[in-house]
Amino acid sequence: MSGNDFKNKLKNRLEKWYQGMKEKIKKFPERKPEFVNTSGIPINCIYTPLDFPEDQYLEKLGFPGEYPFTRGVQPTMYRGRFWTMRQYAGFATAEESNRRYKFLLEQGQTGLSVAFDLPTQIGYDSDHEMATGEVGKVGVAIDSLKDMETLFDGIPLDKVSTSMTINAPAAILLAMYIAVAEKQGVPSHQLRGTIQNDILKEYSSRGTYIFPPNPSMRIITDIFSYCAEHVPQWNTISISGYHIREAGATAVQEVAFTLANGIAYVDTAIKAGLDVDKFAPRLSFFFNAHLDFFEEVAKFRAARRLWAKIMKERFGAKNPRSMMIRFHTQTAGCTLTAQQPYNNIVRVAFQALSAVLGGTQSLHTNSMDEALCLPSEEAVQIALRTQQLIAYETGVADTVDPLAGSYYVEYLTDEIYKRAEEYIKKIDEMGGAPSAIEKGYIQKEIQESAYRYQKEIESGERVVVGVNRFQIQEEKPKNLLRVDPAVRIAQIEKLKKLRAERDNAEVKSALSELKRTAEGDDNIMFPILRAVKAYATLGEICDVLREVFGEYQQITTIGGNR
């Protein structure tokens, strides 16, 4: 039977099936008048070969490790080695976080992921008035190289890869990491890891920005250039869809806005004179694993295909590694509930499984108690065990892209791809992601999606188990992990001691050089590294850059325009 004969026969049989189904529905109605996923994509009752023609296999799927990378960036994926199990951790002091890192490594974690407190993220030392009440709360407090030395004490930096969720001061924390490695005798070319360094999503979704967009983009490209030469195994940016999704975006918007930001970074670097095939292989991405299982699997596959096309056709990349999306995934913190927190273990397991089936390179699984407090050691261990159970007991890692060929998954992959591409075209017409952010377009789209989602929960249309259905009477939680306010006092004492004992003449000289470089065009990483090694504090370095670059102020008017 020819292909056309088969399709015609299938169409006829499908029409008859639908007629019979309509009669059944009259007697046994479906649960909803319409089925749509979180991106608003209609979901049919069934999918068939008509939804994914086989003659498009090579164009849209191909083979793992080959363009367009839909099926994965490595030929063997997890048959070679599992994804990196990288639990995000950091709280209170460097000493306490160091103990948590060692505990996680002893439990089988294969990479570190550092959470910094809010003052560190926005460039203030612990003794600054803006740090009051926030020191060590949502991450570890890092004021100087001295804290960084303590944070990684006894952890060989040539043996682990480290991810750092830091953006506006990313260059400073990277310089501290390089300096710690030098003190361990580890040359920078051996270091492996990632800095988030993704400032554009801070303006639209998260808020830990310091400087205006133009100087921020200059710092990012300086990091690209420095690392290409001196830290070649380091991922210089983790272009983050995670926080975009946490702010309320749909899966389609997460892909579109993340890749639009990626386009802006690549474009800026090329305009600064960098060779795309020199820096693009070290770009990495960071995605969210949300609740709609098949939508999430399809989202990861669509993102890989779309980025490959963008890099090849728009930017003329020739190195296949420049076309690959290598990404870290974190399960969705916004889906965790304070009610019936043990339910979060199940949520996280399904979300983690979608990331693995979608081909992630590394994974963080959230802890069950994170809606209530900082995670306890028991909760962290369960979260890590979730990854280990998926890896060693389920068999899902034994073949590459096991859901490929599912008519439903391929349909969703195509739909997410097409809808994300449409968003990117709109953003291009506005002048690119920075302009779209300046105009408030991306923020408005995210806000509207978040509002719709919340309305669905409040109306009961979207069920959240334990919250708006299947509730129970619960006792108030006990023994929650809280950060002692005395942490700030201890950090302030450390700062006083540091400033008394360091070579303040060298600090002053290093900060003066940093100011001159910031005012000019030379690479800013070199004077930052000098200042860090002199034990200039994070706040002192950021204050110099604030003086030169100014601070960004988010101004919102009615209608979402700026």
C-alpha positions as MATLAB code, in Angstrom:
seq = 'MSGNDFKNKLKNRLEKWYQGMKEKIKKFPERKPEFVNTSGIPINCIYTPLDFPEDQYLEKLGFPGEYPFTRGVQPTMYRGRFWTMRQYAGFATAEESNRRYKFLLEQGQTGLSVAFDLPTQIGYDSDHEMATGEVGKVGVAIDSLKDMETLFDGIPLDKVSTSMTINAPAAILLAMYIAVAEKQGVPSHQLRGTIQNDILKEYSSRGTYIFPPNPSMRIITDIFSYCAEHVPQWNTISISGYHIREAGATAVQEVAFTLANGIAYVDTAIKAGLDVDKFAPRLSFFFNAHLDFFEEVAKFRAARRLWAKIMKERFGAKNPRSMMIRFHTQTAGCTLTAQQPYNNIVRVAFQALSAVLGGTQSLHTNSMDEALCLPSEEAVQIALRTQQLIAYETGVADTVDPLAGSYYVEYLTDEIYKRAEEYIKKIDEMGGAPSAIEKGYIQKEIQESAYRYQKEIESGERVVVGVNRFQIQEEKPKNLLRVDPAVRIAQIEKLKKLRAERDNAEVKSALSELKRTAEGDDNIMFPILRAVKAYATLGEICDVLREVFGEYQQITTIGGNR';
ca = [
       0.000    0.000    0.000;
       1.399    3.434   -0.968;
       1.775    6.240    1.532;
      -1.158    8.181    0.085;
      -3.402    5.106    0.111;
      -2.528    4.511    3.765;
      -3.256    8.140    4.711;
      -6.600    8.111    2.914;
      -7.569    4.849    4.572;
      -6.511    6.201    7.953;
      -8.500    9.427    7.431;
     -11.623    7.445    6.591;
     -11.221    5.155    9.590;
     -10.548    8.141   11.847;
     -13.708    9.928   10.694;
     -15.785    6.797   11.402;
     -14.138    6.454   14.816;
     -14.940   10.075   15.699;
     -18.580    9.562   14.662;
     -18.816    6.567   16.962;
     -17.089    8.482   19.746;
     -19.635   11.320   19.528;
     -22.415    8.860   20.194;
     -20.555    7.516   23.207;
     -19.996   11.015   24.554;
     -23.720   11.700   24.534;
     -24.145    8.872   27.044;
     -20.841    9.312   28.893;
     -19.723   12.957   28.699;
     -16.045   13.836   28.956;
     -14.735   15.499   32.134;
     -14.345   18.903   30.453;
     -15.963   20.665   27.490;
     -12.446   21.414   26.204;
      -8.986   20.040   27.024;
      -6.032   22.463   26.780;
      -2.586   22.406   28.370;
      -0.949   25.227   30.334;
       0.114   26.973   27.095;
      -3.435   26.951   25.783;
      -2.687   24.272   23.173;
      -5.859   22.230   22.488;
      -5.453   18.545   23.298;
      -7.231   16.075   21.034;
      -8.706   12.821   22.215;
      -6.154   10.782   20.235;
      -3.216   11.337   17.900;
      -2.290    9.280   14.829;
       0.384    9.202   12.100;
      -1.616   11.991   10.421;
      -0.357   14.317   13.161;
       3.291   13.559   12.425;
       4.072   12.565    8.832;
       6.963   10.117    8.646;
       8.572   11.994    5.740;
       9.475   14.771    8.202;
      11.463   12.452   10.457;
      14.963   13.478    9.343;
      14.088   17.183    9.141;
      12.431   17.445   12.561;
      13.902   14.607   14.620;
      17.045   13.200   13.077;
      19.366   11.286   15.398;
      20.696   12.050   18.884;
      23.867   14.118   18.824;
      23.111   15.448   15.322;
      21.367   18.558   13.992;
      18.624   19.580   14.840;
      19.311   17.871   18.214;
      15.610   17.306   18.935;
      16.445   13.858   20.299;
      19.355   14.975   22.470;
      22.793   16.567   22.311;
      24.775   13.351   22.791;
      24.581   10.198   20.641;
      24.249    7.879   23.646;
      22.869   10.341   26.255;
      22.472    8.554   29.627;
      23.770    5.228   28.295;
      27.206    6.866   28.586;
      26.687    8.575   31.945;
      23.756    9.934   33.897;
      22.885   13.617   34.076;
      24.711   15.612   36.762;
      22.747   15.457   40.015;
      23.243   19.008   41.195;
      21.256   20.004   44.294;
      20.886   23.782   44.794;
      22.017   24.671   48.307;
      23.327   27.507   50.410;
      22.182   29.277   53.559;
      23.448   31.281   56.532;
      27.252   31.296   56.692;
      29.908   29.815   54.435;
      30.755   27.348   57.232;
      27.185   25.990   57.413;
      26.822   25.789   53.637;
      30.164   24.005   53.373;
      28.852   21.343   55.758;
      25.702   20.942   53.634;
      27.773   20.571   50.439;
      29.906   17.864   52.011;
      26.750   16.063   53.203;
      25.287   16.153   49.687;
      28.514   14.904   48.093;
      28.604   12.049   50.616;
      25.017   11.162   49.601;
      26.023   10.758   45.949;
      25.483   14.237   44.510;
      27.732   14.749   41.487;
      27.873   18.553   41.240;
      27.457   21.614   43.437;
      24.936   24.412   42.946;
      25.360   27.533   45.068;
      22.482   29.650   46.342;
      23.546   33.148   47.441;
      21.651   35.375   49.840;
      19.841   38.451   48.559;
      22.470   41.043   49.609;
      25.128   39.084   47.707;
      22.871   38.866   44.649;
      22.386   42.634   44.542;
      25.948   43.586   45.447;
      25.811   44.638   49.096;
      28.050   43.555   51.950;
      26.402   42.087   55.038;
      27.022   45.274   57.046;
      25.170   47.507   54.568;
      21.827   48.871   55.773;
      20.143   47.339   52.698;
      21.210   43.882   53.958;
      19.302   44.185   57.233;
      17.049   41.173   57.790;
      18.276   39.335   54.677;
      21.767   38.053   55.482;
      21.982   34.303   54.924;
      18.205   33.939   54.490;
      17.734   32.645   50.932;
      21.317   31.578   50.376;
      24.837   31.864   51.696;
      26.336   35.251   52.533;
      29.535   35.923   50.555;
      31.241   39.225   51.340;
      34.801   38.497   50.214;
      37.263   35.920   48.956;
      37.679   34.865   52.604;
      34.055   33.619   52.663;
      34.538   31.863   49.319;
      37.623   30.074   50.665;
      35.549   28.812   53.596;
      32.625   27.816   51.354;
      34.815   25.433   49.335;
      37.160   24.360   52.098;
      38.005   20.666   51.676;
      36.175   20.461   48.328;
      38.632   19.844   45.452;
      37.605   22.183   42.646;
      39.339   20.055   40.024;
      37.025   17.151   40.924;
      33.564   18.813   41.051;
      31.622   21.072   38.722;
      29.969   24.055   40.369;
      26.965   26.071   39.282;
      26.420   29.514   40.805;
      23.063   31.267   40.627;
      24.404   34.790   40.430;
      23.707   37.463   37.842;
      24.562   41.153   38.280;
      27.758   40.410   40.310;
      28.533   37.198   38.375;
      31.983   38.425   37.286;
      32.959   38.971   40.931;
      31.832   35.554   42.166;
      33.536   33.879   39.203;
      36.747   35.763   40.046;
      36.475   34.564   43.650;
      36.037   30.970   42.474;
      39.095   31.242   40.209;
      41.108   32.691   43.107;
      40.053   29.880   45.482;
      41.064   27.330   42.848;
      44.495   28.977   42.501;
      44.985   28.689   46.268;
      44.147   24.972   45.955;
      46.703   24.661   43.149;
      44.024   24.151   40.494;
      44.655   26.127   37.281;
      41.652   27.933   35.809;
      41.675   25.874   32.619;
      40.689   22.816   34.695;
      37.636   24.449   36.286;
      34.210   23.186   35.279;
      30.933   24.836   36.092;
      28.461   27.578   35.277;
      27.569   31.083   36.331;
      23.999   32.113   35.612;
      25.079   35.592   34.418;
      21.688   36.130   32.704;
      20.732   39.732   33.388;
      17.898   40.152   30.873;
      15.524   37.831   32.721;
      16.251   39.787   35.917;
      14.648   42.874   34.380;
      11.543   40.952   33.282;
      11.049   38.206   35.844;
      13.222   38.159   38.929;
      14.581   41.532   40.007;
      18.185   41.010   41.202;
      19.671   43.555   38.807;
      22.120   46.302   39.737;
      23.337   48.118   36.624;
      21.437   49.322   33.515;
      21.202   46.967   30.494;
      24.067   48.354   28.362;
      26.883   48.093   30.943;
      25.420   44.779   32.120;
      25.699   43.386   28.604;
      29.269   44.733   28.387;
      30.202   42.806   31.579;
      28.642   39.630   30.161;
      30.594   39.814   26.896;
      33.797   40.545   28.849;
      33.163   37.310   30.773;
      32.624   35.435   27.490;
      35.913   36.739   26.131;
      37.910   36.132   29.333;
      36.680   32.577   29.820;
      37.197   31.586   26.181;
      40.892   32.300   26.762;
      41.458   31.471   30.438;
      38.609   29.213   31.697;
      37.702   27.260   28.552;
      35.620   24.546   30.246;
      33.429   27.056   32.079;
      29.836   27.721   30.955;
      29.844   31.506   30.838;
      26.090   31.995   31.011;
      23.047   29.967   31.945;
      20.243   31.559   29.965;
      17.351   31.033   32.295;
      13.786   30.107   31.482;
      13.374   28.818   35.017;
      12.651   32.184   36.612;
      10.515   33.264   33.659;
       8.323   30.207   34.308;
       8.322   30.757   38.068;
       7.019   34.285   37.406;
       3.989   32.786   35.661;
       4.927   32.194   32.016;
       3.551   29.256   30.046;
       5.780   26.537   28.591;
       5.671   28.232   25.170;
       6.579   31.602   26.678;
       9.393   30.014   28.681;
      10.970   28.703   25.468;
      10.323   31.869   23.468;
      11.512   34.441   25.992;
      14.543   32.385   27.002;
      15.703   31.904   23.424;
      14.989   35.571   22.623;
      17.326   36.511   25.487;
      19.854   34.030   24.117;
      19.651   35.719   20.706;
      20.368   39.080   22.359;
      23.472   37.747   24.124;
      24.843   36.138   20.965;
      24.117   39.267   18.919;
      25.849   41.512   21.479;
      28.909   39.259   21.637;
      29.248   39.140   17.843;
      28.926   42.941   17.643;
      31.695   43.152   20.250;
      33.941   41.257   17.817;
      33.756   37.735   19.248;
      33.662   34.699   16.943;
      30.369   32.852   17.389;
      32.041   29.440   17.263;
      34.519   30.502   19.961;
      31.989   31.456   22.664;
      28.694   29.761   21.677;
      29.790   26.222   22.661;
      30.033   27.439   26.284;
      26.519   28.893   26.419;
      24.165   26.884   28.591;
      20.479   27.102   29.485;
      18.335   26.595   32.558;
      14.749   25.378   32.324;
      11.848   24.657   34.640;
      10.207   21.224   34.928;
       6.555   22.042   35.600;
       3.421   19.976   36.145;
       2.045   19.094   32.702;
       4.192   16.015   32.102;
       4.011   15.581   28.315;
       4.074   19.318   27.664;
       7.344   19.557   29.597;
       8.981   16.679   27.705;
       7.925   18.268   24.407;
       9.115   21.707   25.555;
      12.698   20.517   26.054;
      12.727   18.820   22.647;
      11.240   21.873   20.886;
      13.759   24.222   22.533;
      16.683   22.129   21.249;
      15.366   22.119   17.689;
      14.552   25.830   17.650;
      17.915   26.945   19.096;
      19.789   24.761   16.611;
      17.962   26.463   13.739;
      18.573   29.951   15.201;
      22.306   29.367   15.625;
      22.766   27.768   12.220;
      20.565   30.002   10.077;
      20.602   33.349   11.895;
      24.153   33.439   13.243;
      25.925   31.188   10.742;
      27.436   28.904   13.375;
      29.415   26.046   11.848;
      30.547   24.150   14.938;
      27.779   21.673   15.894;
      28.471   22.431   19.563;
      27.462   26.044   18.916;
      24.017   24.802   17.874;
      23.379   22.612   20.923;
      21.225   23.584   23.858;
      22.861   22.050   26.898;
      20.633   22.728   29.859;
      20.181   22.340   33.581;
      16.685   21.722   34.910;
      15.094   22.442   38.255;
      11.702   21.180   39.316;
       9.089   23.905   39.714;
       9.327   25.659   43.057;
       6.101   27.546   42.336;
       4.127   24.268   42.328;
       5.178   23.243   45.836;
       2.445   23.572   48.457;
       2.616   24.280   52.179;
      -0.495   22.121   52.553;
       0.203   18.380   52.728;
       3.927   18.864   51.972;
       4.495   15.117   51.441;
       2.519   15.532   48.193;
       5.486   17.586   46.965;
       7.643   14.446   46.867;
       5.318   13.021   44.215;
       5.102   16.290   42.281;
       8.883   16.582   42.194;
       9.303   12.948   41.070;
       7.055   13.437   38.028;
       8.672   16.756   37.167;
      12.150   15.238   37.433;
      11.089   12.334   35.216;
       9.881   14.772   32.541;
      13.288   16.488   32.608;
      15.103   13.173   32.172;
      12.799   12.056   29.358;
      13.347   15.506   27.822;
      17.123   15.025   27.834;
      18.460   17.366   30.533;
      22.221   17.563   31.214;
      21.875   18.250   34.934;
      19.022   18.331   37.405;
      18.005   19.784   40.754;
      15.036   18.265   42.562;
      13.251   20.521   45.051;
      12.746   19.422   48.638;
       9.279   18.709   49.986;
       9.429   21.394   52.708;
      10.571   24.348   50.584;
       7.123   25.979   50.633;
       7.554   26.227   54.415;
      11.225   26.869   55.080;
      14.783   26.186   54.013;
      15.043   22.449   53.279;
      16.024   20.103   56.072;
      18.735   17.461   55.572;
      16.075   14.720   55.485;
      14.093   16.552   52.797;
      17.239   17.214   50.747;
      18.196   13.552   50.955;
      14.744   12.464   49.705;
      15.023   14.944   46.831;
      18.415   13.557   45.820;
      17.187    9.967   46.212;
      14.370   10.850   43.779;
      16.963   11.445   41.055;
      18.890    8.317   41.977;
      15.721    6.194   41.831;
      14.942    7.520   38.351;
      18.512    6.860   37.225;
      19.067    3.413   38.684;
      15.651    1.779   39.049;
      13.206    2.921   36.354;
      15.071    1.958   33.169;
      14.142    5.249   31.461;
      17.824    6.096   30.950;
      18.582    2.908   29.015;
      17.536    4.239   25.600;
      17.814    7.690   24.055;
      14.666    9.840   23.777;
      12.236    7.000   24.600;
       9.104    9.077   23.878;
      10.164    9.906   20.300;
       7.586    8.722   17.816;
       4.699    9.199   20.220;
       2.163   10.929   17.998;
       1.101   13.097   20.946;
       4.626   14.088   22.004;
       5.658   14.892   18.429;
       2.496   16.979   17.931;
       3.204   18.918   21.139;
       6.861   19.386   20.186;
       5.801   20.887   16.847;
       3.156   23.127   18.420;
       5.496   24.499   21.090;
       8.178   25.047   18.437;
       5.801   26.952   16.121;
       4.226   29.057   18.872;
       7.591   29.952   20.408;
       8.903   30.892   16.960;
       5.945   33.248   16.521;
       6.773   34.970   19.816;
      10.401   35.378   18.756;
       9.260   37.003   15.473;
       7.187   39.526   17.457;
      10.147   40.264   19.731;
      12.427   40.688   16.684;
       9.960   43.217   15.260;
      10.262   45.202   18.515;
      14.045   45.327   18.131;
      14.952   42.237   20.179;
      14.594   41.125   23.783;
      16.104   44.228   25.460;
      13.679   46.476   23.568;
      10.747   44.164   24.286;
      11.645   44.320   27.990;
      12.009   48.118   27.845;
       8.523   48.327   26.305;
       7.095   46.048   29.003;
       5.899   43.486   26.453;
       7.506   40.412   27.986;
       6.513   41.421   31.525;
       2.906   41.979   30.418;
       2.704   38.589   28.686;
       4.036   36.831   31.790;
       1.703   38.761   34.115;
      -1.348   37.870   32.037;
      -0.414   34.187   31.982;
       0.182   34.175   35.734;
      -3.188   35.848   36.320;
      -5.032   33.306   34.162;
      -3.341   30.407   35.960;
      -4.188   31.783   39.402;
      -7.797   32.435   38.389;
      -8.113   28.803   37.290;
      -6.892   27.653   40.711;
      -9.196   29.990   42.606;
     -12.225   28.979   40.544;
     -11.415   25.283   41.012;
     -11.023   24.769   37.255;
      -7.396   23.810   37.880;
      -7.104   21.288   40.700;
      -4.235   21.542   43.175;
      -4.387   18.471   45.375;
      -4.514   19.429   49.038;
      -5.143   23.114   48.285;
      -8.481   23.508   46.494;
      -9.510   19.844   46.597;
      -8.830   16.850   48.854;
      -7.998   19.106   51.814;
      -7.440   17.708   55.303;
      -7.061   19.178   58.783;
      -3.328   19.618   59.411;
      -1.254   20.411   62.453;
       1.011   23.423   62.356;
       4.459   22.326   61.070;
       7.239   22.003   63.644;
      11.059   22.034   63.692;
      11.357   24.215   60.590;
      14.866   25.237   59.572;
      15.288   28.978   60.169;
      18.362   31.178   59.784;
      19.442   32.817   63.029;
      19.542   36.643   62.776;
      22.902   36.384   64.576;
      24.371   35.331   61.205;
      24.503   39.007   60.202;
      26.325   39.937   63.401;
      28.916   37.213   62.733;
      29.364   38.388   59.128;
      29.842   41.995   60.264;
      32.541   40.902   62.712;
      34.293   38.983   59.923;
      34.196   42.100   57.733;
      35.702   44.276   60.479;
      38.535   41.762   60.952;
      39.111   41.462   57.184;
      39.371   45.227   56.688;
      41.775   45.537   59.615;
      44.120   42.769   58.445;
      44.231   43.125   54.617;
      46.597   45.367   52.641;
      44.283   48.373   52.279;
      46.727   50.225   50.038;
      46.547   47.329   47.552;
      42.738   47.296   47.837;
      42.588   51.023   47.061;
      44.938   50.615   44.102;
      42.987   47.633   42.734;
      39.660   49.489   43.020;
      41.158   52.531   41.263;
      42.282   50.288   38.388;
      38.797   48.778   38.254;
      37.242   52.242   37.972;
      39.579   53.241   35.117;
      38.818   50.004   33.260;
      35.059   50.396   33.742;
      35.285   53.926   32.312;
      37.176   52.595   29.285;
      36.817   49.610   26.966;
      39.283   47.030   28.319;
      38.118   43.685   29.712;
      36.750   44.247   33.193;
      37.511   40.715   34.437;
      41.233   41.449   34.964;
      40.857   44.287   37.497;
      37.977   42.465   39.208;
      40.246   39.447   39.697;
      42.985   41.687   41.097;
      40.538   43.360   43.522;
      39.153   40.006   44.677;
      42.647   38.649   45.366;
      43.396   41.784   47.426;
      40.315   40.912   49.530;
      38.247   43.859   48.366;
      34.684   43.062   49.343;
      31.802   42.339   46.986;
      30.102   45.570   48.055;
      33.230   47.671   47.520;
      33.675   46.310   44.001;
      29.994   46.805   43.153;
      30.069   50.348   44.551;
      32.865   51.265   42.135;
      30.815   49.872   39.251;
      27.679   51.657   40.508;
      29.625   54.913   40.468;
      30.637   54.388   36.833;
      27.592   52.606   35.401;
      24.756   53.869   37.599;
      21.867   51.748   38.880;
      18.863   50.476   36.968;
      15.452   51.681   38.124;
      12.375   49.733   37.044;
       9.677   52.263   36.153;
       6.279   50.810   35.360;
       3.323   52.825   34.117;
      -0.284   51.815   33.509;
      -0.438   49.457   30.538;
       2.929   47.886   31.270;
       5.041   50.331   29.230;
       8.205   51.923   30.514;
];
